């Protein structure tokens, strides 16, 4: 154990202390959010209020009231925003998966002149910040009549995303070419090789691409802010901001309940797939 | 034959090529053209040449946004680099329940930034917030996080410590690739913990550091959501960043021409900074394959 050389018992205790401290600090905001969402307004909005709900029974009662109010009062229609976000995310994920699976094949398995250059250009596009192109994009979408619809938020996804293409291409490269050759001898063309060999073997990578893109869309704020104009088309991210800005004094207990509703799906997805998720992200740094 | 192959290759990547042309190249080109016009979307654009660019030189808001964005970049990137490498080193040691620790530390990074910024807005709150109440309990008086110009910037920068996940995970993977025998050889030669860090670990992971710093630069240069939610750019424009001005110019003031010019400058600035980093990186980064 190189890392522990000469560290001894004290070193190990210190390490666990550091690990626990980091973990607690990391999850503190989420716990705080959950705790405030289970408190009545008087407690959440008071300078001397307790950090935790008064009792488990009180937490259930006040939590039910807060979440009921967020989901039911209609002032800010969270159930609708939840549905909108889900629709946009699913359309977008479907597009990214289908298009990136195809494009990555062109970069991994079809040898052609200019492929390397094209791939570098693809990587470079990841470096272009959205704010730089958002004004002209708004103008383009406006002239297409897409502003005020969901289309600007999911149609571009059907043309592939650079990060997803990169991730899938890296994964295809790890699949032995002998399998391609065998399929070719059996009479498969490019499409056959992709659908019968690469796609079945890349399902874990495809899942990671779908997950990462789902979270990206779920969390996106600036895109919906720029492209959505009607309040009944808002996503959760915009709904949360609306909740904060439309009232004079912020009802923090309700706002934290609304945040919880937005956070829980991504947190669950992450916990269910954390291993492949983390592996997917670390792949992006391998080439350096 | 090569011609046919090229056509096949282009056909396979054609979805991306079309998307690249429509949603990247076209906006960049149009952005440059719009930046030389006066345009409010209501009437046809009027060509004004370089007027917007000269106007920028004397625009106080541009000065504030430039200063804030640069300060943010210069402080955030070293801070995040040090913290994410330290966390990766801690989480790469053999420990019980290591998967659990990693998931806990990574978890806040998957949260929507809007939600995280909302939570932190409450945590930083002068009266209700847990941070100042915690400081009070230890006898300290917390600052007015959002009423003081300096502390507002500090608040936004510090929140980034909760989203180091992706960088940390990339460092974690690269630490796994540092050959053990190098560490062992250094240990036998009597090199201490610090010496091994500086002379073995950091040079071995330096390409990954450069990668993460560049990604961090691109992210920091477009910071928008957190200040938009937490401070709204205030107090007194102390946390007003470049992207917020692009947004406001276009969608609040309807000045598409000026907003496009701001976008063009942002793009060029990021491009130049990235190239600069790559050139500096060349001198400091150690590529294993390049040892002769």
Interface residues (C-beta under 8 A of the other chain):
Chain A: X1 X2 X3 X4 X5 X15 X16 X18 X19 X22 X23 X26 X27 X29 X30 X32 X33 X36 X44 X45 X46 X47 X49 X51 X99 X102 X103 X105 X106 X107 X110 X111 X112 X113 X114 X115 X118 X121 X122 X125 X127 X128 X129 X130 X131 X132 X133 X134 X135 X136 X137 X138 X139 X140 X142 X156 X158 X159 X160 X162 X165 X190 X215 X218 X219 X221 X222 X225 X226 X236 X237 X240 X241 X244 X252 X255 X256 X259 X262 X263 X266 X267 X270 X271 X274 X275 X277 X278 X281 X282 X283 X284 X285 X286 X288
Chain B: X2 X5 X6 X8 X9 X10 X11 X12 X13 X15 X16 X18 X19 X20 X22 X23 X24 X26 X27 X28 X30 X31 X34 X41 X87 X90 X91 X92 X93 X94 X95 X99 X100 X101 X102 X103 X104 X105 X106 X107 X108 X110 X111 X112 X113 X114 X115 X116 X118 X119 X120 X121 X122 X123 X127 X128 X130 X133 X162 X165 X166 X169 X170 X171 X172 X173 X174 X180 X183 X184 X187 X207 X208 X210 X211 X212 X214 X218 X221 X222 X224 X225 X228 X229 X242 X243 X246 X247 X250 X251 X256 X259 X260 X263 X264 X266 X267 X270 X274
